[in-house]
Amino acid sequence: MNLPQTPHSGYHWDGWSPNFFEGWYYRVTLSDRGPTFAFMYSIENPLDDGGYSGGAAQILGPEDGYFWRTFPDVKGFWADKHCLALSHWKNRDRGFPREISPEEFSSEIAEGYQATATLNQGILYDPKSDRTCRWHYTIRPIWGWGSDGMPQQSTAGWLSFLPIFEPGWQILMAHGLATGWIEWDDRRYEFTDAPAYGEKNWGRSFPDKWFWFNCNSFANQPNLALTATGAKRKVLWQTETVGMVGIHYDGTFYEFVPWNATVGWRVQPWGRWEMEAKSDRYRVRLHGECDVPGTWLRAPTAEGLKFCCRDTTYGRIDLVLEELATGRTIVAATTTSGGLEIGGGPWEETWTNTHRLQLLN
């Protein structure tokens, strides 16, 4: 299936603005009980004007293991302004980065990555730990962000085309199928048609505080994908608290956003996430929990990449989507390989934003 390109697929930097970042997230889940691999690529201050500048690649792997490498030379980074395509190489003697064939990459790039809507490929080496990670898989997109046969949507609505939100955010692929391999330390994982996901963000800062649910590998529900979040973000000179839930199920997109629904949540500093959203036609209830410590990841801040978000890909997520008029349950599903995250802060106590909704007990 050839999906139309989602909005914001291209690189956003205008070529002159300082203190800008853009980040990309690719994930592949090998089974309902994992392992899951999440690849996070970023570029900060590509103007390279003396501030915090450079690129990075982070990988969240089996048992929430963590691998990361920096790419200080911003001139080794390339991204297409019109479509999803990016790369960052360390061996500049290969020439300026661009999209090349997987065969060329394998034989000529000593360390780096390249990624598109249909490919994720790279190699990282950490000399301190003598660890290496290699990967090469192709992606067959199934859903972007919208119902089958309908135009693809901006995750944050049409106003996301204006530079008023910090950060911008777009789901690039709610669900796809990945085929290829990943070598993590001394183990090689080969897979065919594994659930894959992609998103991105850009701007001058991450939200002040946020949480996130994500899964497209629910048990016995291959045609179901979820992304949900709540955040305190900057809008021009103000801060607002917003939340959204997006569900793809059997080709239909169910969207709960501030302009068409009421969204509420109760999220602990770690271990338990509860969320509910209701529109004039539907209601969704989400419950997330985990008993693992998770892993601290780096995210952009005013002082460069800092450990300020905590993730796991071993979360349990329960989802119930109902039709209000009939009380019919459209889908009820559970996973034990859900992505759960908190970020920013402070997180000393439970963050409650119920909006008069009756949350799950």
C-alpha positions as CSV (number, residue, x, y, z in Angstrom):
1,M,0.0,0.0,0.0
2,N,1.4,3.4,-1.0
3,L,0.5,5.9,1.7
4,P,0.4,9.6,0.9
5,Q,3.1,11.4,2.9
6,T,2.1,12.7,6.3
7,P,2.4,16.5,7.0
8,H,5.7,17.7,8.4
9,S,7.7,14.7,6.9
10,G,10.4,17.1,5.7
11,Y,13.1,18.8,7.7
12,H,12.0,22.0,9.3
13,W,15.1,24.0,9.9
14,D,15.1,27.3,7.8
15,G,18.9,27.4,7.4
16,W,19.5,30.4,9.7
17,S,17.6,30.1,13.0
18,P,19.8,29.3,16.1
19,N,18.8,27.0,19.0
20,F,16.7,24.8,16.8
21,F,16.4,21.0,17.2
22,E,14.7,18.2,15.3
23,G,14.3,14.7,16.4
24,W,13.0,11.4,14.8
25,Y,11.8,8.2,16.4
26,Y,11.7,4.8,14.8
27,R,10.5,1.7,16.6
28,V,10.2,-2.0,15.8
29,T,8.6,-4.6,18.2
30,L,9.6,-8.2,17.6
31,S,6.8,-9.8,19.6
32,D,4.1,-9.0,22.2
33,R,6.6,-9.7,24.9
34,G,9.5,-7.9,23.2
35,P,12.2,-7.2,22.7
36,T,11.5,-3.8,21.2
37,F,14.1,-1.5,19.6
38,A,13.6,2.3,19.6
39,F,15.9,4.4,17.5
40,M,16.1,8.2,18.3
41,Y,18.0,10.5,16.0
42,S,18.4,14.2,16.6
43,I,20.2,17.4,15.5
44,E,20.6,20.5,17.6
45,N,21.6,24.0,16.6
46,P,22.6,23.1,13.0
47,L,23.7,26.7,12.6
48,D,26.8,25.7,14.7
49,D,27.2,29.3,16.1
50,G,29.0,28.3,19.3
51,G,26.0,27.2,21.3
52,Y,25.0,23.6,22.1
53,S,25.4,22.0,18.7
54,G,25.6,18.5,17.2
55,G,23.8,15.3,16.5
56,A,23.1,12.1,18.4
57,A,21.7,8.6,18.0
58,Q,20.1,6.8,20.9
59,I,18.8,3.3,21.0
60,L,16.5,1.7,23.6
61,G,17.0,-2.1,23.3
62,P,16.2,-5.4,25.0
63,E,15.4,-5.2,28.7
64,D,15.3,-1.4,28.3
65,G,19.0,-1.5,27.5
66,Y,20.6,1.8,26.3
67,F,23.1,2.7,23.6
68,W,24.0,6.2,22.5
69,R,26.6,8.1,20.4
70,T,27.2,11.7,19.6
71,F,27.9,13.2,16.2
72,P,29.5,16.6,17.0
73,D,30.0,17.7,13.4
74,V,26.7,19.1,12.2
75,K,28.1,19.2,8.6
76,G,27.9,15.5,8.7
77,F,24.1,15.7,9.0
78,W,21.6,15.8,6.1
79,A,17.8,15.8,5.8
80,D,15.4,16.4,3.0
81,K,13.1,19.4,3.3
82,H,10.3,17.8,1.4
83,C,10.1,14.2,2.5
84,L,11.2,11.9,5.3
85,A,14.9,11.2,4.6
86,L,17.9,11.9,6.9
87,S,21.4,10.7,7.6
88,H,24.4,11.5,9.8
89,W,27.9,10.1,9.1
90,K,31.1,10.4,11.0
91,N,33.5,9.7,8.2
92,R,33.3,13.0,6.3
93,D,35.9,11.7,3.8
94,R,33.0,9.9,2.2
95,G,31.7,13.3,1.1
96,F,28.7,15.3,2.3
97,P,25.9,13.1,3.6
98,R,22.9,12.2,1.5
99,E,20.7,9.3,0.8
100,I,22.8,6.4,-0.6
101,S,22.0,2.8,-1.4
102,P,22.0,0.3,1.5
103,E,24.9,-1.5,-0.2
104,E,27.0,1.7,-0.3
105,F,26.2,2.5,3.3
106,S,27.2,-1.0,4.5
107,S,30.6,-1.0,2.6
108,E,31.6,2.7,3.1
109,I,30.2,4.2,6.2
110,A,32.2,3.5,9.4
111,E,29.7,5.0,11.8
112,G,26.3,6.7,11.3
113,Y,22.8,6.1,10.2
114,Q,20.3,6.8,7.4
115,A,16.5,6.6,7.6
116,T,13.5,7.2,5.3
117,A,9.9,6.3,5.3
118,T,10.8,2.8,4.1
119,L,14.3,2.2,5.5
120,N,16.2,2.4,8.8
121,Q,19.9,1.5,8.7
122,G,23.0,2.2,10.7
123,I,26.1,1.3,12.7
124,L,27.3,2.7,16.1
125,Y,30.4,1.8,18.0
126,D,31.2,2.8,21.6
127,P,35.0,2.6,22.1
128,K,34.7,3.0,25.9
129,S,32.6,-0.2,26.3
130,D,33.7,-1.8,23.0
131,R,30.1,-2.3,22.1
132,T,28.7,-2.2,18.6
133,C,25.1,-2.0,17.3
134,R,24.2,-2.5,13.6
135,W,20.8,-2.5,12.0
136,H,19.2,-2.7,8.6
137,Y,15.5,-3.1,8.0
138,T,12.9,-2.1,5.4
139,I,9.5,-0.7,6.3
140,R,6.1,-1.2,4.6
141,P,3.9,1.7,5.9
142,I,0.3,0.7,6.7
143,W,-1.2,3.7,8.4
144,G,0.1,7.3,8.6
145,W,-2.1,9.6,10.7
146,G,-5.7,9.4,9.4
147,S,-8.4,6.9,8.2
148,D,-7.8,4.7,5.1
149,G,-8.4,6.6,1.9
150,M,-8.6,10.0,3.7
151,P,-6.0,12.8,3.6
152,Q,-3.2,12.5,6.1
153,Q,-3.6,14.8,9.2
154,S,-1.3,17.0,11.2
155,T,-1.1,15.5,14.7
156,A,-1.4,19.0,16.3
157,G,-4.0,20.3,13.8
158,W,-3.5,22.9,11.0
159,L,-2.0,25.5,13.4
160,S,1.0,23.3,13.6
161,F,2.1,24.8,10.3
162,L,2.7,28.1,12.2
163,P,5.7,28.4,14.5
164,I,3.7,29.0,17.6
165,F,3.9,25.6,19.4
166,E,7.0,24.3,21.3
167,P,7.7,21.7,20.2
168,G,6.0,20.7,17.0
169,W,5.0,17.0,16.9
170,Q,3.9,14.7,14.1
171,I,3.1,11.0,14.0
172,L,4.8,9.9,10.7
173,M,3.6,6.3,10.7
174,A,1.1,4.9,13.2
175,H,1.6,1.4,12.0
176,G,3.8,-0.4,9.5
177,L,5.6,-3.7,9.0
178,A,9.4,-4.1,9.3
179,T,11.6,-6.8,7.8
180,G,15.4,-7.1,8.4
181,W,17.8,-7.5,11.2
182,I,19.3,-5.8,14.3
183,E,22.6,-6.8,15.9
184,W,22.7,-5.8,19.6
185,D,26.1,-6.6,21.2
186,D,26.7,-10.3,20.3
187,R,23.2,-11.2,19.4
188,R,21.5,-10.9,16.0
189,Y,17.7,-10.5,15.7
190,E,16.1,-11.3,12.4
191,F,12.4,-10.5,11.8
192,T,9.8,-10.4,9.1
193,D,6.7,-8.1,9.2
194,A,7.3,-6.9,12.8
195,P,5.2,-3.9,13.9
196,A,6.9,-0.6,13.2
197,Y,6.2,3.0,14.2
198,G,7.6,6.5,13.6
199,E,7.2,10.0,14.8
200,K,9.1,13.3,15.0
201,N,9.3,16.6,16.9
202,W,11.0,20.0,16.2
203,G,11.4,23.5,17.6
204,R,13.5,25.1,20.3
205,S,12.5,23.1,23.4
206,F,10.7,20.0,24.6
207,P,7.5,20.5,26.7
208,D,8.0,21.5,30.3
209,K,6.3,18.2,31.4
210,W,4.8,15.3,29.5
211,F,3.7,11.7,29.5
212,W,3.2,9.3,26.6
213,F,1.4,5.9,25.7
214,N,2.2,4.1,22.5
215,C,1.6,0.6,21.1
216,N,0.9,-1.1,17.8
217,S,1.5,-4.7,18.9
218,F,-1.6,-5.5,21.0
219,A,-2.2,-9.2,21.7
220,N,-4.6,-10.7,19.1
221,Q,-5.3,-7.3,17.6
222,P,-3.0,-6.8,14.6
223,N,-5.1,-3.9,13.2
224,L,-4.9,-1.7,16.2
225,A,-2.4,1.2,17.0
226,L,-2.4,3.7,19.8
227,T,-0.6,7.0,20.5
228,A,-1.6,9.2,23.4
229,T,0.0,12.0,25.4
230,G,-0.5,14.9,27.8
231,A,1.9,17.9,28.0
232,K,2.6,21.3,29.4
233,R,3.9,23.1,26.3
234,K,4.7,26.6,25.2
235,V,2.3,28.5,22.9
236,L,3.9,31.8,22.0
237,W,4.5,33.6,25.3
238,Q,2.2,31.3,27.4
239,T,2.1,27.8,28.7
240,E,-0.9,25.5,28.2
241,T,-1.8,21.9,29.3
242,V,-3.1,19.7,26.5
243,G,-3.8,16.1,25.8
244,M,-4.7,13.8,22.9
245,V,-5.5,10.2,22.0
246,G,-5.2,8.8,18.5
247,I,-6.4,5.2,17.7
248,H,-6.2,3.4,14.4
249,Y,-8.5,0.4,14.3
250,D,-9.4,-1.6,11.2
251,G,-8.7,1.3,8.9
252,T,-10.7,3.9,10.9
253,F,-9.0,6.7,12.8
254,Y,-10.5,7.7,16.1
255,E,-9.1,11.1,17.2
256,F,-9.6,12.8,20.6
257,V,-8.0,16.2,20.6
258,P,-8.8,19.5,22.4
259,W,-11.0,20.9,19.6
260,N,-13.3,17.8,19.4
261,A,-13.1,16.1,22.8
262,T,-12.5,16.3,26.5
263,V,-9.3,14.7,27.7
264,G,-8.2,13.9,31.2
265,W,-5.5,11.9,33.0
266,R,-3.9,10.8,36.3
267,V,-0.3,9.9,35.9
268,Q,2.1,8.9,38.7
269,P,5.8,9.9,38.7
270,W,6.5,6.3,37.6
271,G,4.6,3.1,37.4
272,R,1.0,4.0,36.6
273,W,-0.7,6.0,33.8
274,E,-4.5,6.5,33.5
275,M,-6.2,8.4,30.8
276,E,-9.7,9.0,29.5
277,A,-11.1,11.0,26.5
278,K,-14.6,11.5,25.3
279,S,-16.0,13.1,22.1
280,D,-19.6,13.5,21.1
281,R,-19.6,9.9,19.7
282,Y,-16.9,7.9,21.4
283,R,-15.0,7.3,24.6
284,V,-11.6,5.7,25.2
285,R,-10.1,4.6,28.5
286,L,-6.4,3.8,28.9
287,H,-4.6,2.2,31.7
288,G,-0.8,1.7,31.8
289,E,1.4,0.2,34.4
290,C,4.9,-1.2,34.7
291,D,7.0,-2.8,37.4
292,V,10.4,-2.2,35.8
293,P,12.6,0.8,36.5
294,G,12.6,2.0,32.9
295,T,15.5,3.9,31.3
296,W,16.5,7.5,31.4
297,L,16.9,9.0,27.9
298,R,18.2,12.3,26.7
299,A,16.0,15.0,25.2
300,P,16.7,18.6,24.0
301,T,16.9,21.4,26.6
302,A,18.3,24.9,26.6
303,E,21.6,23.3,27.7
304,G,21.7,20.6,25.1
305,L,20.7,17.0,25.4
306,K,19.9,16.1,29.0
307,F,18.6,13.0,30.8
308,C,15.0,14.3,31.4
309,C,12.7,11.5,30.2
310,R,12.1,8.0,31.5
311,D,10.9,5.2,29.2
312,T,10.0,1.6,29.0
313,T,8.9,-0.7,26.2
314,Y,7.7,-3.3,28.7
315,G,4.6,-1.6,29.9
316,R,1.2,-3.1,30.2
317,I,-1.5,-1.1,28.4
318,D,-5.2,-1.8,28.5
319,L,-7.4,0.0,26.0
320,V,-11.2,0.2,25.8
321,L,-12.9,2.1,23.0
322,E,-16.7,2.5,23.1
323,E,-19.5,4.0,21.1
324,L,-21.5,6.3,23.3
325,A,-24.9,6.1,21.6
326,T,-25.1,2.3,21.8
327,G,-22.7,1.5,24.6
328,R,-21.0,-0.9,22.2
329,T,-17.4,-1.8,22.8
330,I,-15.6,-1.2,19.5
331,V,-12.4,-2.8,20.7
332,A,-10.9,-3.9,24.0
333,A,-7.2,-4.9,24.0
334,T,-4.1,-5.4,26.1
335,T,-0.4,-5.5,25.5
336,T,2.7,-6.2,27.7
337,S,5.0,-4.5,25.2
338,G,3.6,-1.0,25.4
339,G,5.7,2.2,25.3
340,L,5.3,4.3,28.4
341,E,7.1,7.5,29.2
342,I,7.3,10.5,31.5
343,G,9.4,13.6,30.9
344,G,10.3,17.0,32.1
345,G,9.0,17.9,35.6
346,P,8.7,18.2,38.4
347,W,7.3,14.7,39.0
348,E,7.3,14.6,42.8
349,E,3.5,13.8,42.9
350,T,0.8,12.4,40.7
351,W,-0.2,14.7,37.8
352,T,-4.0,14.9,37.7
353,N,-5.9,16.7,35.0
354,T,-9.4,15.1,35.1
355,H,-11.6,17.7,33.5
356,R,-14.6,16.1,35.3
357,L,-14.1,12.8,33.6
358,Q,-14.5,9.6,35.6
359,L,-11.1,7.9,35.3
360,L,-10.5,4.2,35.6
361,N,-10.1,2.8,39.1
